[in-house]
Amino acid sequence: MPDFIREISRAARNRGVIIDNVVSIHSTIDTEQKSYIISPVFEFELKGGFLETGRFFEELSKRIAFRGVQKARISYNEKQYPLLTGKYIIEFKALKGK
């Protein structure tokens, strides 16, 4: 999973979006269910323009591992305008052990 997060970070930089922080919220790795698929959830703090952030999410949604954005909170500071700051809770899907 760390390689996947690095890949996402690289894609964000290519789109002009800065990832300030990534926090693991929830993971199904340790559950008792006998499933080969896990659904890790991460909170991403992003900074970037509105259009750049949209393009980043459009590119992210085309990936097989992307499951969806569960929650998003976008804010802006007039001193940093036109940059927006946002916290996004994103769910992915992956195979156990990968």
TAURDA-V643329 format. One record per residue. N is the residue number from 0. SS is DSSP state (2 for helix, 1 for strand, 0 for the rest). PHI is phi in whole degrees, -180 to 180 (* if undefined). D_FIRST is the distance of its C-alpha to the first C-alpha in whole Angstrom. Layout:
N,SS,PHI,D_FIRST
N,SS,PHI,D_FIRST
This chain:
0,0,*,0
1,2,-60,4
2,2,-65,5
3,2,-66,5
4,2,-64,6
5,2,-62,9
6,2,-64,10
7,2,-65,11
8,2,-62,12
9,2,-64,14
10,2,-64,15
11,2,-64,17
12,2,-60,19
13,2,-64,20
14,0,-94,21
15,0,84,23
16,0,-110,21
17,1,-105,19
18,1,-95,16
19,1,-78,18
20,1,-155,16
21,1,-130,12
22,1,-127,13
23,1,-77,11
24,1,-95,14
25,1,-153,14
26,0,-142,12
27,0,-99,13
28,0,-64,12
29,0,-93,15
30,0,-74,18
31,0,-82,20
32,0,-65,20
33,0,-94,20
34,0,-120,18
35,0,-90,15
36,1,-107,13
37,1,-114,11
38,0,-128,11
39,0,-71,9
40,1,-121,11
41,1,-127,11
42,1,-103,14
43,1,-107,15
44,1,-104,18
45,1,-117,19
46,1,-130,22
47,1,172,24
48,0,-69,27
49,2,-61,27
50,2,-68,27
51,2,-65,24
52,2,-64,22
53,2,-62,23
54,2,-66,23
55,2,-62,19
56,2,-68,19
57,2,-63,21
58,2,-66,18
59,2,-65,15
60,2,-69,17
61,0,-82,18
62,0,-79,14
63,0,-64,14
64,0,-77,11
65,1,-75,13
66,1,-106,15
67,1,158,17
68,1,-92,18
69,1,-84,19
70,1,-155,21
71,1,-143,22
72,1,-135,24
73,1,-112,26
74,1,-142,28
75,1,-141,30
76,0,-115,32
77,0,-60,36
78,0,-73,35
79,0,-102,32
80,0,-52,33
81,0,-95,32
82,0,-73,28
83,1,-105,27
84,1,-113,25
85,1,-145,22
86,1,-112,20
87,1,-123,18
88,1,-100,16
89,1,-119,14
90,1,-106,13
91,1,-119,10
92,0,-130,11
93,1,-153,9
94,1,-85,10
95,0,-62,10
96,0,87,10
97,0,-106,7
